[in-house]
Amino acid sequence: MGSISLTSLLGHGCRSFIAPVALVCTLALTHVALSEHSKSYQHVKLAWFSKRSKKKTRVACESLKEEVTYPTATSSVYGYPLLPCPSQNGQPRVEHLVVSEGGPVLEYICKNLDLPAQFVADLIHFGAVYYALVCPKPPPTAMPEEMRVYKEATAPSVLKKRASIKGKTVREAQKTFRITHVDQFVEDGTYLRVHVHPKRFPRCYEIDWKSRVIAVNEDFVVLDKPAGTTVGGTTDNIEES
């Protein structure tokens, strides 16, 4: 059975702030290598340490004193790979899918949106992929085909067969959550929202983060917040903002 695509289904002034140790150590340790002759690319995996691993935290923060390489923004055409970060944001692109064949979420998105596996993995890492057990209701502007798909996926005769929503109301099952793992299983009828072109923040790659460190201890790093950077993250990007 083919994929069911619902592309148009759903339409500070502080000078300093305190960030978890892992966040700042990650920014300092990040390095990106991009091949000029291939679409394939590699990311040096980010190091995240829990507060309970104090020895590792101290070791990681010591690297703030050493020379590090920072990825830089580029003027390349927006698209994939996600890194290096483009200097400007491209046109938004959000894809809405209703899963027609259960399986790992990364494989399903790659197959049905024709996207490279590494790119989809990065979208998940950026927090740009969401799911709901049941498809939310389309807006009034939805096309007849989109309404048909929604009605089929949310028909009472279909929903009562799904053990995953037992004990939940339809509204509860329509609540969206971030996909956090590339191998997360999605069953038939699951709704997916993929922000293929997440909002980007090239400014964060232009900053010498280690020079902004004011104080470090085992639990926190205090930074002098640079102008032009955000703190809270966005719906489609929790990594760069």
N, C-alpha and C positions, 0 to 999 in steps of 0.2 A: 504494500500500500504506500502511496507516495506521501510526501510531507504535506502538511496543511499549513500554508503560510498566510499570516494575517498582517501583512506589512503595514497597512494603514489602520489597524484595528483600534489602537489607542493613541489616539493621538498624544581693618580695624585700627583702630588707631593705636593699640598697645605697642609699647616699645619692646617688651620682652614677654616670653611665655615659658611655661615648664612643660617639657615633653618627656615621655618615657625614654629610658636609656636606649632600648632597642631601636627606637625610631631614629635617633640621631646617629647611633653607631651604624645603622643600615645606610643612611644617607652618605656617611663618610666612606663606607666600604663598597658602595655600588660602582661597578665598572661594566661597560657595555662594549662588546666587540661586534662589528657589523662587516660582513663580507661585501666588497664592492662588485663582485662578479657573480653573486648568487642571491637568490631571495631568502635563502636560509640564513639564520643568524643565531647567536648564542647570548644568553644572559648569565653573568656570574651570579649564582644564587645568593639571595640576600640572607644575612645572618640574623636570626631572631633569637634572643635569649630570654628565658623567663627570669623573674625576680628571684626565684629560688636558686638559680645557678649564679651565685655572686662572683665566683672565681672567673667564670667565662665572661661575665659582664665587665669586670675590671680589665681583663685582657682585651676585650673588644674596644673599650673606651680608650685604652692606651694607644690604639691605632689612630685616634684623632690627632695625635701629636706627630704622626708620620706623614710622609707625602702620599697623597692619594690621587687617583685619576677620576675626574668627573665627566659624565656624559654631557654632551652639548647639544643645544637645539640646532636643527638644520633647516634648510629652506626646501627640502625635498617635497614632492607632491604628497599630500595627505593620503594616508592609506596604510597598508601594512608593509613592513613590520611596524610595530608600535614604537620601537626605539631605533635610532635616535628620535627624539621628540621633534615634530615639525615646528617651525617658527610661527605658524599661524594655524588656527582651527579651520577644518574643512566643513563642508555641509553636514548637518546632523543626519545620521542614518540609524533608525531603530527598527529592528525586525521582530515581528510577533509570530510565534509558532505554537501550534497545538501538536504535541507529540503523538505520532501515529504508530510508532514502533518503539517499545521500551529498550533502554540500553544506557551506556555511559553518556553523560551529557556532552562531553567534548566530541565524541565520535558523531553524535546525532547532529550537532550544530555544523561541524565540518562538512558532513555529507549533504545536509539540506540547504546550507547557505554557500557552499562551495568556497570555503575559507581554509587557509593553511592551519594545521594543527597547532603550531607554535603561536600563531596569532590568536587563535581562540583561547589557548591556555593563558596568554597574557591578558586578554579581555577578562577572563575569570579572576586572574590575579589583581587586576585593576578594580574589580568589583563592578563590572559593567554587564553582568549577566544575572538575571533574576528568574525565579520560577514561582508558580502557584499550583497547588494540587488541582484546582479547577479554574478554567478560563474565566476571567472577569468579563462583565457585560460590555459589549462594544458601545461606542458613542452613537448618538443619533445619526451622525454622518456616515456610518458604516455602510458598505456596499451590501446588496442582497446576499452575495456569496459568503461574505463574512458573517452575516447574521445566521445563515444556514449552518455554517461550521460551528458557531457558538451554540446554537440550539441542539445540534447533534451531540456535541461534547458534554452538554449540561442536562441532557434529557434525564428525567428521574429513573427511567429504566436502565440507563447507562451508569449513573452515579451509584445506584444501590448495589452494583456489582463490585465496586471498588472498596476493598478493605481499608485502604489508606485514609479514607475520609469518614470511616465509621465513627460515630459519636460527635462529628462536627457539623455545624450548619453550613449551608452553601456559602454564605458570606465569609465564614471563618476559613473555609477551604480556598477562597479566592484571594486571601491575603498573600502578598508577594514577599519573598525572601531572597537574599543573595545566594547565588551558587558559590560555594567556597572551595570545592575540590573538582579537579578536572575529571575524576573518575566517578563523580556522584551519579547515582542511578536515577533516571527519570522514567516513569511508567507511562503507559498509554493514557492519553487524556491530559497529561501535565501541560500547563501553559508555560512558555518560555518567552522572555523579553531580552533581546540582545542589543546592546548599544554598540553597534559596529564602529561608529566614529565617536568615541568618548571625548569630552572636552579636555583639552590639553593645557598644561601650564609650563611653558618653556622657561619661564623665569626661575623655576626651582633648580634648573641645571646650570644657571649662570652664577650661582652663589657659592662662594667658598665657605661651606658650612662650618668647617672646623674653626674658622676665624670668628664665628659668631657665638662660640661656646663661652659662657660666662662662668659656670660652675658645674662640677660633676661629682656625684656621689653614687652609691651602689644602687639607688632606686630611680634617680632622676638626673636629667641634664637640663640646665637652664640656658636658653638661647636668647640672644638679642635679635628679635624678629626683624628680618629685612623687609623693606617696603616692597609692595607689589606681590606679596605671597599671602596665601590664605591658610587657614588652620583647620577648618571643619571638614573638608572633603566635599565632593559633589555626588549626585546620584550615580554617575557613571565613572567616577574616578576617585578612589580613596588613596591612591598611591602618590600622586604628584602634588596635590593641593595641601 
